[in-house]
Amino acid sequence: MRLRNTAILALLLVAIGAYLYFVESKEIAHEATKDKIVDVAADDVSAVTLTYPDRTIALEKRDGVWHMTAPVDALADEMTVKNLLHAIADAEVKKTIDDPPADLAPFGLAQPMVTVGMTGKAGALPTLKVGKTTAVSFSTYVQRDDQPKIYLTGSGFHAGMDKQPKDLRDKTVISVNDADVTAITLTGAGGTVALGKRDGNWQIEAPATLRADNNAVRAFLSSVRNLRATDFANDNPAAADLVTYGLDNPQRQITLRAGDQDITLQVGKEFEQGLYVRAAGTPTVFVVGKWANRDLDKGVNDLRDKTVLTFDPTQAATLEVARGDGASYTLTSKDGKWSLPGSDQPLDGAVVDAFVGALSRLTATQVLSDSATDLSVYGLDPATVSITVKGPDGATIGSVRAGSYSPNPPTTEFTGMRVGDAAVFQLRDTAFRQLDKKPGDFVLGAKPAAPAAAPAGEAAEDEEPE
């Protein structure tokens, strides 16, 4: 009995295998070789014309680069054009109507949504008329000019062929390689800021000589280079048009020196849909997102280096901490182990390391003053905490002060400065809390210190709102 059941099961498996081989495999092969509406490879197309009832868009490949030739002569967006061509070349035939009626209006082919003309390697390709989409089978009606029958292809084909000139144009506003930029000049209502690159590092040269924040400058250059148009306002503006766009007297100009060439971005008016910009010396006025105004509006304070103190934390051997409340102390390191002289309590190495690490990379959010004479105004005389870092040889590596003040009561701002430097910086509250330590905060098993007061109306960063 078992032998018979096994034999039956084997026969069933053979039958299923035969079905899969002779039926399913043929179906798979058929799927792989579905008919295409146009037999052409996307890369072989050298020209495309899209004719709509109200507009015509013409594209042409020159020396391997796509250009728009109508309605304007401009660079085309390579990726968008390639996607368009692949949509045409990959359009599969779902079904055909071999004997269509004389009236093509029900199919949307009497007055097509668009007529697509193309040129390939061998010359002109069949012209395609793109009609309506069906309500039931989610298909698009298409007809070639060399055949009477109507093809049905995917419904996405209709949307893929519905293009405006701005969809197919290159949207690059400024073309520059960041690595080639050696100087930047920013001109606006606040004056002129000039930066130069020296030995790979950026420096502010005007209105004063200051160290620049390399990361901030790189981010700014990236913002300029990555500007992309959302629309095209005008390709041949007259003087009156420039007034309308605020480009007769731009609110700001950004000039990049790349090699021996100056490239200037002019920023005009902001309006409901965006911001008007253009590259000086070129005809096109672009529209970009409003956010660009924030990213392009940079001054000295945004681009300067805001490092308060920096050093190699492994070189710190002694930390002398003077507190305004009188709880002063000294931390010392020996053989990689920290201790509090005069105390036999073990310290939490991770807490001390975090304290030293915060000191070694202390940066600010902005500069409050470059030449403060009355430090009490900023809560730094007396300071909440003053810290001096010394190396193994007893030499001072650096010394900082940190405090707080209320320029707009009851709002609290946190401040810091490097001893010996007149600049006063604004610190994040988190940075201040990392410095505002008492001796007991370092003891192993100690409860975390209470957070510093947050600005009025805001919760401290590690607090949960109720």
Summary of the structure (lengths in Angstrom):
residues: 466
radius of gyration: 34.9
end to end distance: 74.0
largest distance: 105.4
contacts: 1319
relative contact order: 0.07
helix: 26%
strand: 36%
